[in-house]
Amino acid sequence: MLRCLIVEDDELSRELLALQMEPYAQCDLAENGREGLDRFTAALKAGEPYHLILLDIVMPEMDGFEAAKAIRSHEEKQGVSIDKGVQIVVLSSLSTPQDVIQAYVAAQSAAHLVKPVQPEKLVKTLRKLELIPTENA
């Protein structure tokens, strides 16, 4: 089964994302980037890596960009190339083209979703990333 880590500082948003992901993945939750990084590294060490991280950008303690950079650095040290690494989907309330580009470049993310995340857009993104089967499959 798909393993997902939801890193979001807003409790309601975190719970809603977990509900939306319930049919597709087993989800773990983290309240900030530091906790998300800790959960990510623990899962990797346990041999149960995450397939997907839904990562908020604006958070206390460690923001999403810092967390993503640390995750990619950790993968690199473990010999995991970016194309084999965890899929990161950046979550942000910002949707200007500059914000989307920054999310892709700075977070080395696979996708960007605008909050509040619409269930149909989440599913479409999961299909695009080949994390769940397409409707025709």
C-alpha positions in Angstrom: 0.0 0.0 0.0 1.0 3.6 -0.7 2.8 5.2 2.3 2.2 9.0 2.7 3.5 11.6 5.1 1.3 14.7 5.5 3.4 17.6 6.9 1.0 20.5 7.7 0.9 22.8 10.7 -2.9 23.4 10.6 -4.6 20.6 12.4 -7.9 20.8 10.4 -6.0 20.8 7.1 -3.9 17.9 8.2 -7.0 15.8 9.2 -8.9 16.7 6.0 -5.9 15.7 3.8 -5.7 12.4 5.8 -9.4 11.8 5.1 -8.9 12.5 1.4 -5.9 10.2 1.2 -7.6 7.4 3.2 -8.8 5.3 0.2 -5.3 5.4 -1.4 -2.7 5.4 1.3 -1.6 4.7 4.8 -0.8 8.2 6.2 1.4 9.5 8.9 1.0 13.1 10.1 3.5 15.7 11.2 2.9 19.2 12.5 5.9 20.9 11.1 8.9 20.5 8.9 11.2 19.3 11.7 8.8 16.6 12.8 8.2 15.6 9.1 12.0 15.3 8.5 12.3 13.1 11.6 9.4 10.8 10.5 10.9 10.6 7.0 14.4 9.6 8.2 13.0 7.1 10.7 10.9 5.5 7.9 13.8 5.3 5.6 16.0 3.7 8.3 13.3 1.2 9.1 13.2 0.2 5.4 9.7 1.5 5.0 10.1 4.7 3.0 7.3 7.0 2.1 6.2 7.1 -1.5 4.6 10.5 -1.1 5.0 13.6 1.1 2.3 16.3 1.1 4.3 19.2 2.3 3.0 22.6 3.4 5.4 25.4 2.7 4.6 27.9 5.5 5.2 26.3 8.9 6.8 27.1 12.2 10.2 25.6 13.3 11.2 24.4 9.8 9.3 25.5 6.7 8.5 23.2 3.7 11.4 24.5 1.6 13.9 23.7 4.4 12.3 20.3 5.0 12.4 19.4 1.3 16.0 20.4 1.0 16.9 18.3 4.0 14.9 15.3 2.7 16.7 15.5 -0.7 20.0 15.9 1.0 19.4 12.8 3.2 18.3 10.8 0.1 21.5 11.9 -1.7 23.6 10.8 1.2 21.9 7.4 1.1 22.6 7.1 -2.7 19.0 7.7 -3.7 18.7 9.7 -6.9 16.0 12.3 -7.2 14.1 10.3 -9.8 14.0 7.3 -7.3 13.3 9.5 -4.2 10.0 10.3 -2.5 7.5 12.2 -4.5 7.0 15.6 -2.8 3.8 17.5 -3.5 4.0 21.1 -2.2 0.9 22.6 -0.6 0.5 26.4 -0.6 -2.2 29.0 -0.5 -0.1 30.9 -3.0 -0.8 30.2 -6.7 1.0 32.8 -8.8 3.3 31.4 -11.5 6.3 32.6 -9.5 5.1 30.7 -6.4 4.5 27.5 -8.4 8.0 27.7 -10.0 9.6 28.3 -6.6 7.8 25.2 -5.3 9.1 23.1 -8.1 12.7 24.4 -8.0 13.3 25.1 -4.3 11.5 22.1 -3.0 12.4 19.8 -5.9 8.8 18.8 -5.9 6.8 16.7 -8.3 3.6 18.8 -8.1 2.1 21.9 -6.5 -1.5 22.0 -5.0 -3.2 25.1 -3.9 -4.9 25.1 -0.4 -7.5 24.3 0.4 -6.8 21.1 -1.5 -9.7 20.0 -3.7 -10.2 16.2 -3.6 -10.5 15.9 -7.4 -7.3 17.8 -7.9 -5.5 15.6 -5.3 -6.7 12.5 -7.1 -5.7 13.9 -10.5 -2.2 14.7 -9.1 -1.8 11.2 -7.6 -2.7 9.7 -11.0 -0.4 12.0 -12.9 2.5 10.9 -10.6 1.4 7.3 -11.2 0.9 6.7 -7.5 -2.6 5.4 -8.0 -4.2 3.7 -11.1 -5.9 5.8 -13.7 -9.6 5.6 -14.1 -9.3 3.4 -17.1 -7.0 0.8 -15.5 
